Amino acid sequence: MGVAVDYTKVLDFGLVKSSNDEDSAGRDLTSPDVTTGTPAYMAPEIAVGDRPVDHRADLYALGCVAFWMLTGPDVFEGATPIAVLTQHVRDDPPLPSSLSETTIPAELDQVVLDCLAKEPAERPASALDLLARLNALPVEPWGTEMARDWWQLHLPERMTLGWECAPVEQSTSEEARSIRPET
């Protein structure tokens, strides 16, 4: 995958806490009353620290990633990390389609905005809920040419040499487009 422009990396495992394992008490990787994480992807409830945090904070972060993937910039940008966190707490995010040079269906705009809801109860209830909504979207499959054009426009310095030698196989079938969890 080193020569492909689109691939996934999952980071920040050090921020994980167990919320239901009594044996892990006192061994959390993060401390109470300390906010850690990347401000650009931090849910309001983490930034404020005024209520319990659950899985819906991850859906908020995923909404931030989706926003970036669709538009190029982060949802909120500021001169300092505190300025960015303040925006996550107080400001409404813009529609991704208002910042994109490509067409974004209104349904996809809404899914991203729902993930970015300030109140956790207003976000998708679960990752499976979000998955079902994404699978139902009327979107064109993302291919190698679209990926190359996006990276060339937004982050040309990250384009790797030789990417054109490693075409990504693409299927337009519904089964290939759908993301399904393994059972």
Backbone as ProteinMPNN parsed JSONL, in Angstrom:
{"seq_chain_A": "MGVAVDYTKVLDFGLVKSSNDEDSAGRDLTSPDVTTGTPAYMAPEIAVGDRPVDHRADLYALGCVAFWMLTGPDVFEGATPIAVLTQHVRDDPPLPSSLSETTIPAELDQVVLDCLAKEPAERPASALDLLARLNALPVEPWGTEMARDWWQLHLPERMTLGWECAPVEQSTSEEARSIRPET", "coords_chain_A": {"N_chain_A": [[0.816, -1.206, 0.0], [2.155, 1.143, 0.137], [2.574, 2.732, -2.112], [0.129, 3.596, -2.857], [-2.409, 6.134, -2.913], [-4.617, 6.277, -1.253], [-5.239, 4.864, 1.771], [-5.843, 3.273, 4.928], [-5.018, 4.208, 8.25], [-5.006, 3.528, 11.667], [-4.788, 5.309, 14.568], [-3.702, 6.571, 17.83], [-4.177, 4.752, 19.915], [-3.369, 4.86, 22.542], [-5.144, 6.391, 23.964], [-7.236, 4.985, 24.89], [-9.642, 3.855, 27.202], [-10.886, 1.591, 29.607], [-14.243, 1.11, 30.267], [-15.884, -0.601, 31.607], [-14.661, -2.584, 33.026], [-13.976, -3.751, 36.015], [-11.611, -4.68, 37.078], [-9.713, -3.16, 35.867], [-9.57, -0.781, 37.125], [-7.87, 2.064, 38.137], [-5.814, 1.573, 36.425], [-6.071, 2.916, 34.089], [-5.147, 4.363, 30.987], [-5.299, 7.025, 30.594], [-5.714, 9.929, 32.629], [-7.997, 10.967, 35.26], [-9.7, 14.118, 35.05], [-7.954, 15.161, 33.206], [-7.461, 16.207, 29.99], [-6.848, 14.578, 27.053], [-5.742, 14.074, 23.723], [-6.369, 14.725, 20.229], [-7.043, 17.931, 19.346], [-8.448, 18.672, 16.983], [-10.191, 16.599, 16.515], [-11.742, 16.128, 18.693], [-14.488, 15.382, 20.709], [-17.165, 17.46, 21.958], [-17.972, 16.797, 24.633], [-15.705, 15.636, 25.683], [-13.887, 17.715, 25.558], [-15.017, 19.584, 27.334], [-15.429, 18.083, 29.637], [-17.534, 17.565, 31.384], [-19.326, 15.482, 31.67], [-20.024, 11.937, 31.447], [-18.116, 10.038, 29.071], [-18.763, 8.253, 26.138], [-19.044, 5.691, 23.572], [-20.028, 7.287, 21.549], [-18.449, 9.52, 21.338], [-16.378, 8.634, 19.792], [-17.72, 8.382, 17.385], [-18.174, 11.039, 16.854], [-15.517, 11.884, 16.419], [-15.024, 10.361, 14.147], [-16.796, 11.616, 12.42], [-15.418, 14.026, 12.175], [-13.14, 13.144, 10.806], [-14.355, 12.252, 8.436], [-15.354, 14.694, 7.508], [-12.943, 16.036, 6.957], [-11.933, 14.323, 4.971], [-13.774, 14.746, 2.943], [-13.571, 17.46, 2.402], [-10.996, 18.638, 2.774], [-9.932, 20.737, 4.636], [-9.846, 20.802, 8.313], [-12.717, 20.392, 10.498], [-12.945, 22.501, 12.343], [-10.732, 25.202, 12.722], [-8.075, 26.882, 14.323], [-6.021, 29.346, 16.036], [-4.87, 28.3, 18.302], [-4.784, 25.245, 20.281], [-6.793, 25.396, 22.263], [-8.534, 27.281, 21.153], [-9.527, 25.814, 19.004], [-10.794, 23.692, 20.366], [-12.755, 25.156, 21.726], [-14.374, 25.955, 19.596], [-15.342, 23.446, 18.813], [-17.006, 22.954, 20.947], [-18.845, 25.101, 20.946], [-19.534, 26.121, 18.306], [-21.41, 25.711, 15.257], [-20.768, 23.251, 12.82], [-19.72, 23.805, 9.415], [-21.552, 22.934, 6.404], [-20.265, 20.115, 4.783], [-20.428, 20.094, 1.974], [-20.38, 22.778, 1.361], [-17.766, 23.483, 1.346], [-16.425, 21.966, -0.457], [-14.95, 21.048, -3.557], [-16.066, 19.16, -5.08], [-19.153, 17.461, -5.835], [-21.282, 16.824, -3.175], [-23.632, 14.681, -1.924], [-26.724, 15.671, -0.407], [-27.632, 13.904, 1.536], [-25.289, 12.707, 2.462], [-23.951, 14.93, 3.5], [-25.704, 15.319, 5.675], [-25.336, 12.975, 7.206], [-22.676, 13.314, 8.05], [-22.928, 15.723, 9.503], [-24.687, 14.818, 11.493], [-23.027, 13.042, 12.874], [-21.366, 14.95, 13.949], [-22.857, 16.21, 15.858], [-23.443, 18.24, 18.709], [-24.548, 17.241, 21.075], [-24.275, 14.046, 22.427], [-26.488, 12.245, 22.312], [-27.772, 12.959, 20.006], [-26.271, 12.032, 17.947], [-25.465, 9.3, 15.656], [-26.619, 6.181, 16.955], [-24.91, 4.031, 17.201], [-21.926, 2.449, 15.86], [-22.724, 0.546, 14.023], [-25.227, 1.519, 13.323], [-24.455, 3.875, 12.031], [-23.002, 2.72, 9.936], [-25.074, 1.429, 8.501], [-26.472, 3.663, 7.582], [-24.516, 4.851, 5.966], [-24.136, 2.858, 4.024], [-26.546, 3.067, 2.691], [-26.389, 5.353, 1.213], [-26.61, 7.36, -1.786], [-24.073, 7.329, -3.494], [-21.307, 7.866, -5.717], [-18.927, 5.376, -6.562], [-15.641, 5.546, -5.173], [-12.729, 6.029, -6.905], [-9.42, 5.288, -8.268], [-8.554, 7.444, -9.899], [-10.111, 9.596, -8.927], [-9.154, 9.676, -6.308], [-6.432, 10.317, -6.731], [-6.693, 12.883, -7.888], [-7.871, 14.299, -5.724], [-5.867, 14.171, -3.706], [-3.789, 15.438, -5.06], [-4.79, 18.032, -5.299], [-5.261, 18.81, -2.585], [-3.132, 17.924, -0.858], [-0.477, 17.895, -2.235], [2.208, 17.453, -1.625], [2.246, 15.068, -0.325], [1.861, 13.132, -2.139], [2.957, 10.087, -3.295], [5.857, 8.831, -4.93], [5.507, 6.825, -7.756], [2.874, 6.048, -7.399], [1.136, 5.8, -9.514], [1.786, 3.411, -10.612], [0.592, 1.472, -9.202], [-2.298, 0.597, -9.547], [-5.537, 0.744, -8.07], [-7.741, -1.846, -7.647], [-11.084, -1.723, -8.7], [-14.469, -2.19, -8.063], [-17.757, -1.919, -9.214], [-19.943, -3.057, -8.204], [-22.753, -3.491, -6.025], [-22.229, -5.046, -3.775], [-19.445, -4.776, -3.481], [-19.223, -2.062, -2.959], [-20.484, -1.729, -0.569], [-19.897, -1.656, 2.916], [-19.34, -4.082, 5.15], [-19.632, -5.452, 8.363], [-17.619, -8.087, 9.703], [-18.958, -11.219, 10.575]], "CA_chain_A": [[0.0, 0.0, 0.0], [3.005, 2.32, 0.242], [2.523, 3.596, -3.281], [-1.254, 3.99, -3.1], [-2.719, 7.403, -2.262], [-5.675, 6.1, -0.259], [-5.228, 3.711, 2.638], [-6.277, 3.634, 6.275], [-4.191, 3.957, 9.426], [-5.719, 3.836, 12.893], [-3.805, 5.758, 15.55], [-4.177, 7.068, 19.12], [-4.626, 3.691, 20.808], [-3.01, 5.217, 23.907], [-6.207, 7.151, 24.605], [-8.317, 4.064, 25.207], [-9.934, 3.541, 28.599], [-11.921, 0.594, 29.805], [-15.317, 1.715, 31.048], [-16.715, -1.583, 32.273], [-13.834, -3.633, 33.6], [-13.628, -3.334, 37.374], [-10.222, -5.034, 37.341], [-8.813, -2.176, 35.273], [-9.619, 0.448, 37.923], [-6.555, 2.555, 38.523], [-4.819, 1.288, 35.401], [-6.433, 3.619, 32.863], [-4.017, 4.993, 30.331], [-5.454, 8.464, 30.745], [-6.03, 10.265, 34.02], [-9.184, 11.794, 35.443], [-9.491, 15.568, 35.048], [-6.932, 15.516, 32.228], [-7.961, 16.009, 28.639], [-5.812, 14.233, 26.093], [-6.262, 13.776, 22.403], [-6.096, 15.674, 19.162], [-8.151, 18.894, 19.385], [-9.229, 18.721, 15.742], [-11.108, 15.464, 16.445], [-12.232, 15.896, 20.046], [-15.912, 15.638, 20.943], [-17.409, 18.496, 22.965], [-18.028, 16.289, 26.002], [-14.329, 15.408, 26.132], [-13.274, 19.034, 25.737], [-15.563, 20.238, 28.519], [-15.211, 17.187, 30.77], [-18.627, 17.73, 32.336], [-20.228, 14.332, 31.66], [-19.343, 10.704, 31.023], [-17.829, 9.909, 27.643], [-19.004, 6.901, 25.668], [-18.683, 5.37, 22.197], [-20.463, 8.325, 20.605], [-17.32, 10.434, 21.14], [-15.659, 8.083, 18.642], [-18.494, 8.717, 16.186], [-17.878, 12.461, 16.608], [-14.187, 11.924, 15.803], [-15.173, 9.827, 12.794], [-17.391, 12.708, 11.646], [-14.329, 14.976, 11.881], [-12.326, 12.523, 9.756], [-15.152, 12.292, 7.202], [-15.367, 16.087, 7.065], [-11.639, 16.301, 6.354], [-11.812, 13.562, 3.729], [-14.654, 15.327, 1.933], [-13.331, 18.884, 2.128], [-9.591, 19.065, 2.845], [-9.628, 21.318, 5.953], [-10.516, 20.266, 9.496], [-14.014, 20.994, 10.781], [-12.653, 23.783, 12.968], [-9.32, 25.552, 12.757], [-7.842, 28.032, 15.178], [-4.625, 29.682, 16.298], [-4.383, 27.488, 19.416], [-5.639, 24.088, 20.549], [-7.966, 25.83, 23.031], [-9.452, 27.93, 20.208], [-10.184, 24.74, 18.252], [-11.713, 23.009, 21.287], [-13.885, 26.058, 21.973], [-15.261, 25.857, 18.438], [-16.028, 22.149, 18.88], [-18.027, 23.045, 21.986], [-19.83, 26.168, 20.736], [-19.881, 26.505, 16.935], [-21.97, 24.729, 14.342], [-19.865, 22.995, 11.694], [-20.292, 24.107, 8.1], [-21.873, 21.786, 5.559], [-19.106, 19.718, 3.979], [-20.614, 20.477, 0.567], [-20.09, 24.205, 1.166], [-16.313, 23.657, 1.278], [-15.865, 20.959, -1.355], [-14.976, 21.333, -4.989], [-16.839, 18.095, -5.707], [-20.542, 17.387, -5.385], [-21.557, 15.953, -2.027], [-25.089, 14.563, -1.771], [-27.288, 16.22, 0.832], [-27.721, 12.82, 2.52], [-23.961, 12.53, 3.056], [-23.797, 16.104, 4.368], [-26.469, 15.109, 6.905], [-24.684, 11.934, 8.009], [-21.501, 13.923, 8.683], [-23.406, 16.661, 10.527], [-25.237, 14.046, 12.606], [-21.874, 12.577, 13.659], [-20.783, 16.126, 14.597], [-23.819, 16.83, 16.779], [-22.851, 18.607, 20.003], [-25.084, 16.34, 22.084], [-24.088, 12.642, 22.037], [-27.762, 11.586, 22.017], [-28.196, 13.344, 18.655], [-25.394, 11.344, 16.995], [-25.903, 7.919, 15.435], [-26.614, 5.426, 18.21], [-23.801, 3.073, 17.221], [-21.177, 2.339, 14.61], [-23.554, -0.218, 13.091], [-26.232, 2.474, 12.853], [-23.758, 4.724, 11.063], [-22.705, 1.873, 8.792], [-26.309, 1.251, 7.727], [-26.756, 4.929, 6.894], [-23.524, 5.035, 4.895], [-24.422, 1.894, 2.956], [-27.766, 3.475, 1.981], [-26.176, 6.611, 0.489], [-26.501, 7.304, -3.244], [-22.796, 7.951, -3.855], [-20.488, 7.257, -6.754], [-17.757, 4.713, -5.982], [-14.39, 6.31, -5.176], [-11.733, 5.284, -7.661], [-8.032, 5.719, -8.272], [-8.427, 8.781, -10.49], [-10.671, 10.567, -7.99], [-8.215, 9.767, -5.185], [-5.252, 11.058, -7.189], [-7.063, 14.292, -8.047], [-8.082, 14.891, -4.407], [-4.572, 14.359, -3.046], [-3.017, 16.435, -5.817], [-5.354, 19.332, -4.979], [-5.206, 19.155, -1.165], [-1.839, 17.646, -0.218], [0.406, 17.377, -3.283], [3.492, 17.027, -1.071], [2.118, 13.7, 0.189], [1.753, 12.194, -3.256], [4.154, 9.263, -3.316], [6.358, 8.456, -6.241], [5.128, 5.487, -8.176], [1.478, 5.706, -7.109], [0.444, 5.435, -10.753], [2.15, 2.035, -10.962], [-0.161, 0.543, -8.355], [-3.721, 0.923, -9.618], [-6.41, 0.088, -7.114], [-8.848, -2.527, -8.307], [-12.349, -1.126, -8.301], [-15.674, -2.869, -8.509], [-18.912, -1.038, -9.071], [-21.096, -3.811, -7.712], [-23.288, -3.056, -4.72], [-21.535, -5.785, -2.718], [-18.11, -4.215, -3.291], [-19.345, -0.714, -2.423], [-20.993, -1.811, 0.787], [-18.956, -2.028, 3.963], [-20.085, -4.953, 6.032], [-18.811, -6.028, 9.441], [-17.47, -9.542, 9.696], [-19.764, -11.856, 11.63]], "C_chain_A": [[0.854, 1.263, 0.0], [2.966, 3.237, -0.951], [1.104, 4.017, -3.632], [-1.541, 5.29, -2.353], [-3.78, 7.258, -1.185], [-5.484, 4.778, 0.483], [-5.494, 4.185, 4.054], [-5.219, 3.283, 7.3], [-5.026, 4.347, 10.633], [-4.671, 4.131, 13.954], [-4.479, 6.144, 16.853], [-4.711, 5.972, 20.03], [-4.327, 4.011, 22.267], [-4.087, 5.977, 24.641], [-7.356, 6.269, 25.071], [-8.413, 3.848, 26.712], [-10.965, 2.436, 28.619], [-12.993, 1.21, 30.686], [-16.127, 0.69, 31.829], [-15.93, -2.727, 32.911], [-13.355, -3.189, 34.979], [-12.175, -3.643, 37.703], [-9.249, -4.0, 36.797], [-8.791, -0.87, 36.056], [-8.21, 0.82, 38.364], [-5.484, 2.302, 37.491], [-5.152, 1.977, 34.084], [-5.201, 4.304, 32.288], [-4.107, 6.508, 30.369], [-5.935, 8.74, 32.155], [-7.309, 11.067, 34.115], [-8.793, 13.268, 35.48], [-8.35, 16.012, 34.143], [-7.512, 15.217, 30.855], [-6.788, 15.724, 27.722], [-6.471, 13.909, 24.771], [-5.882, 14.852, 21.418], [-7.263, 16.648, 19.074], [-9.025, 18.905, 18.125], [-10.302, 17.641, 15.668], [-11.824, 15.198, 17.767], [-13.697, 16.307, 20.201], [-16.088, 16.681, 22.04], [-17.402, 17.976, 24.401], [-16.643, 15.947, 26.555], [-13.671, 16.748, 26.438], [-13.726, 19.711, 27.021], [-15.331, 19.39, 29.77], [-16.314, 17.229, 31.81], [-19.601, 16.562, 32.387], [-19.457, 13.093, 31.231], [-19.171, 10.682, 29.498], [-18.062, 8.456, 27.251], [-18.603, 6.762, 24.202], [-19.071, 6.46, 21.199], [-19.413, 9.415, 20.423], [-16.472, 9.946, 19.965], [-16.391, 8.394, 17.338], [-18.32, 10.187, 15.838], [-16.527, 12.577, 15.903], [-14.236, 11.401, 14.369], [-15.836, 10.856, 11.88], [-16.354, 13.749, 11.267], [-13.438, 14.441, 10.761], [-13.074, 12.578, 8.423], [-15.186, 13.705, 6.632], [-14.064, 16.418, 6.346], [-11.486, 15.579, 5.019], [-12.646, 14.165, 2.607], [-14.244, 16.735, 1.508], [-11.867, 19.297, 2.041], [-9.235, 19.706, 4.173], [-10.329, 20.56, 7.082], [-11.848, 20.979, 9.692], [-13.816, 22.395, 11.351], [-11.144, 23.987, 12.979], [-9.167, 26.805, 13.594], [-6.365, 28.212, 15.44], [-4.022, 28.822, 17.41], [-5.273, 26.267, 19.586], [-6.905, 24.463, 21.325], [-8.986, 26.501, 22.119], [-10.215, 26.874, 19.405], [-11.189, 24.013, 19.144], [-12.948, 23.854, 21.571], [-14.872, 26.008, 20.815], [-16.016, 24.531, 18.441], [-17.174, 22.196, 19.884], [-19.158, 23.988, 21.582], [-20.352, 26.349, 19.316], [-20.494, 25.355, 16.149], [-20.984, 24.5, 13.206], [-20.522, 23.408, 10.383], [-20.682, 22.819, 7.379], [-20.62, 21.382, 4.795], [-19.231, 20.164, 2.522], [-20.31, 21.95, 0.311], [-18.598, 24.471, 1.026], [-15.641, 22.713, 0.287], [-15.972, 21.389, -2.804], [-15.726, 20.245, -5.757], [-18.253, 18.09, -5.127], [-20.666, 16.383, -4.249], [-23.069, 15.886, -1.878], [-25.547, 15.105, -0.417], [-27.368, 15.157, 1.918], [-26.381, 12.578, 3.208], [-23.616, 13.718, 3.941], [-24.465, 15.845, 5.715], [-25.846, 14.045, 7.799], [-23.49, 12.519, 8.749], [-21.939, 14.878, 9.783], [-24.007, 15.931, 11.726], [-24.112, 13.486, 13.481], [-21.277, 13.728, 14.469], [-21.752, 16.852, 15.524], [-23.143, 17.098, 18.12], [-23.287, 17.648, 21.105], [-24.912, 14.891, 21.623], [-25.389, 11.933, 21.651], [-28.27, 11.909, 20.612], [-27.317, 12.728, 17.568], [-25.973, 9.968, 16.689], [-25.723, 7.111, 16.726], [-25.422, 4.488, 18.337], [-23.064, 3.115, 15.896], [-21.977, 1.553, 13.578], [-24.672, 0.641, 12.516], [-25.631, 3.366, 11.759], [-23.455, 3.941, 9.793], [-23.928, 1.686, 7.903], [-26.644, 2.517, 6.954], [-25.784, 5.159, 5.749], [-23.791, 4.094, 3.73], [-25.641, 2.281, 2.131], [-27.562, 4.723, 1.128], [-26.053, 6.41, -1.018], [-25.215, 7.988, -3.711], [-22.084, 7.149, -4.93], [-19.293, 6.573, -6.105], [-16.499, 5.567, -6.165], [-13.344, 5.471, -5.881], [-10.365, 5.93, -7.617], [-7.877, 7.139, -8.812], [-8.962, 9.869, -9.559], [-9.729, 10.767, -6.808], [-6.992, 10.597, -5.586], [-5.559, 12.551, -7.302], [-7.237, 14.988, -6.704], [-6.752, 15.176, -3.735], [-3.733, 15.42, -3.76], [-3.497, 17.844, -5.493], [-5.072, 19.732, -3.532], [-3.841, 18.957, -0.502], [-0.844, 17.092, -1.24], [1.751, 16.888, -2.748], [3.441, 15.6, -0.521], [1.934, 12.671, -0.926], [3.056, 11.412, -3.325], [4.576, 8.974, -4.739], [5.913, 7.037, -6.549], [3.68, 5.12, -7.921], [0.767, 5.236, -8.366], [0.775, 4.017, -11.206], [1.351, 1.008, -10.178], [-1.645, 0.873, -8.401], [-4.52, 0.11, -8.605], [-7.542, -0.553, -7.885], [-10.15, -1.944, -7.791], [-13.487, -1.934, -8.88], [-16.833, -1.924, -8.296], [-20.131, -1.787, -8.549], [-21.51, -3.295, -6.343], [-22.557, -3.764, -3.589], [-20.159, -5.198, -2.453], [-18.184, -2.833, -2.656], [-19.735, -0.735, -0.956], [-19.882, -2.232, 1.75], [-19.743, -2.858, 4.953], [-19.161, -5.473, 7.132], [-18.748, -7.532, 9.313], [-18.306, -10.119, 10.832], [-19.238, -13.227, 11.916]], "O_chain_A": [[0.312, 2.36, -0.127], [3.294, 4.417, -0.826], [0.902, 4.73, -4.614], [-0.982, 5.527, -1.282], [-3.821, 8.079, -0.269], [-5.561, 3.705, -0.116], [-5.38, 5.376, 4.343], [-4.601, 2.22, 7.244], [-5.684, 5.388, 10.623], [-3.782, 3.319, 14.212], [-5.701, 6.054, 16.97], [-5.606, 6.226, 20.837], [-4.989, 3.469, 23.152], [-3.96, 6.193, 25.846], [-8.348, 6.774, 25.596], [-7.407, 3.68, 27.4], [-11.823, 2.36, 27.739], [-12.687, 1.771, 31.738], [-16.976, 1.069, 32.636], [-16.518, -3.739, 33.293], [-12.45, -2.364, 35.101], [-11.564, -2.948, 38.515], [-8.091, -3.958, 37.212], [-8.066, 0.056, 35.689], [-7.465, -0.005, 38.892], [-4.354, 2.762, 37.652], [-4.561, 1.645, 33.056], [-4.327, 4.764, 33.024], [-3.102, 7.197, 30.196], [-6.507, 7.862, 32.801], [-7.678, 11.768, 33.173], [-7.686, 13.616, 35.893], [-7.834, 17.118, 34.295], [-7.993, 14.114, 30.594], [-5.853, 16.519, 27.62], [-7.636, 13.514, 24.726], [-5.15, 15.785, 21.752], [-8.376, 16.231, 18.756], [-10.232, 19.128, 18.218], [-11.224, 17.741, 14.859], [-12.446, 14.149, 17.934], [-14.086, 17.426, 19.867], [-15.261, 16.779, 22.946], [-16.88, 18.643, 25.294], [-16.438, 15.969, 27.769], [-12.984, 16.899, 27.449], [-12.926, 20.337, 27.717], [-15.067, 19.929, 30.845], [-16.07, 16.962, 32.986], [-20.612, 16.643, 33.086], [-18.349, 13.202, 30.706], [-19.98, 11.236, 28.754], [-17.618, 7.539, 27.942], [-17.904, 7.618, 23.659], [-18.492, 6.539, 20.115], [-19.475, 10.166, 19.449], [-15.91, 10.755, 19.226], [-15.761, 8.64, 16.309], [-18.316, 10.55, 14.662], [-16.406, 13.286, 14.905], [-13.569, 11.937, 13.484], [-15.486, 10.961, 10.704], [-16.396, 14.299, 10.166], [-13.029, 15.192, 9.875], [-12.485, 12.914, 7.396], [-15.063, 13.896, 5.422], [-14.073, 17.006, 5.265], [-10.975, 16.147, 4.054], [-12.258, 14.097, 1.44], [-14.532, 17.157, 0.388], [-11.535, 20.222, 1.299], [-8.286, 19.247, 4.81], [-11.264, 19.792, 6.855], [-12.08, 22.043, 9.118], [-14.441, 23.354, 10.898], [-10.381, 23.051, 13.219], [-10.029, 27.684, 13.577], [-5.552, 27.348, 15.111], [-2.807, 28.634, 17.459], [-6.399, 26.251, 19.089], [-7.974, 23.907, 21.07], [-10.189, 26.306, 22.297], [-11.411, 27.024, 19.156], [-12.314, 23.748, 18.721], [-14.06, 23.331, 21.648], [-16.083, 26.017, 21.035], [-17.201, 24.494, 18.108], [-18.2, 21.545, 19.688], [-20.322, 23.694, 21.852], [-21.518, 26.703, 19.14], [-20.148, 24.19, 16.344], [-20.418, 25.459, 12.68], [-21.746, 23.363, 10.258], [-20.192, 21.741, 7.714], [-19.967, 22.244, 4.207], [-18.242, 20.567, 1.91], [-20.016, 22.336, -0.82], [-18.202, 25.567, 0.63], [-14.413, 22.67, 0.207], [-16.951, 22.009, -3.219], [-15.991, 20.395, -6.95], [-18.503, 18.65, -4.06], [-20.212, 15.244, -4.353], [-23.722, 16.918, -1.723], [-24.837, 15.002, 0.583], [-27.192, 15.465, 3.097], [-26.34, 12.279, 4.401], [-23.048, 13.54, 5.018], [-23.882, 16.11, 6.766], [-25.83, 14.196, 9.021], [-23.305, 12.257, 9.938], [-21.384, 14.851, 10.881], [-23.852, 16.382, 12.86], [-24.239, 13.462, 14.705], [-20.742, 13.507, 15.555], [-21.492, 17.985, 15.93], [-22.363, 16.277, 18.605], [-22.489, 17.285, 21.969], [-25.361, 14.542, 20.531], [-25.384, 11.098, 20.745], [-29.12, 11.19, 20.088], [-27.602, 12.895, 16.382], [-26.878, 9.512, 17.388], [-24.784, 7.341, 17.487], [-24.975, 4.185, 19.444], [-23.518, 3.735, 14.934], [-21.918, 1.858, 12.387], [-25.024, 0.5, 11.345], [-26.232, 3.574, 10.705], [-23.636, 4.456, 8.69], [-23.824, 1.777, 6.679], [-27.056, 2.448, 5.795], [-26.184, 5.614, 4.677], [-23.683, 4.496, 2.571], [-25.759, 1.861, 0.98], [-28.467, 5.116, 0.392], [-25.471, 5.428, -1.479], [-25.256, 9.089, -4.259], [-22.237, 5.932, -5.038], [-18.696, 7.132, -5.185], [-16.326, 6.225, -7.191], [-13.098, 4.327, -5.497], [-10.177, 6.983, -7.007], [-7.145, 7.944, -8.237], [-8.353, 10.929, -9.416], [-9.526, 11.894, -6.357], [-6.575, 11.486, -4.843], [-4.77, 13.385, -6.859], [-6.81, 16.131, -6.54], [-6.521, 16.283, -3.248], [-3.045, 16.21, -3.113], [-2.683, 18.764, -5.421], [-4.684, 20.871, -3.274], [-3.448, 19.764, 0.34], [-0.414, 15.944, -1.123], [2.37, 16.007, -3.346], [4.483, 14.992, -0.279], [1.86, 11.471, -0.662], [4.135, 12.0, -3.406], [3.744, 8.883, -5.641], [5.947, 6.161, -5.685], [3.281, 3.988, -8.197], [-0.107, 4.371, -8.301], [0.11, 3.481, -12.093], [1.424, -0.189, -10.458], [-2.202, 1.37, -7.422], [-4.215, -1.049, -8.328], [-8.221, 0.101, -8.676], [-10.303, -1.701, -6.594], [-13.465, -2.313, -10.051], [-16.879, -1.205, -7.297], [-21.222, -1.224, -8.461], [-20.701, -2.733, -5.604], [-22.288, -3.157, -2.553], [-19.742, -5.127, -1.297], [-17.294, -2.464, -1.889], [-19.351, 0.152, -0.192], [-19.039, -3.066, 1.419], [-20.716, -2.377, 5.534], [-18.035, -5.887, 6.857], [-19.702, -8.173, 8.871], [-18.348, -9.557, 11.927], [-19.777, -13.929, 12.772]]}, "name": "protein", "num_of_chains": 1, "seq": "MGVAVDYTKVLDFGLVKSSNDEDSAGRDLTSPDVTTGTPAYMAPEIAVGDRPVDHRADLYALGCVAFWMLTGPDVFEGATPIAVLTQHVRDDPPLPSSLSETTIPAELDQVVLDCLAKEPAERPASALDLLARLNALPVEPWGTEMARDWWQLHLPERMTLGWECAPVEQSTSEEARSIRPET"}
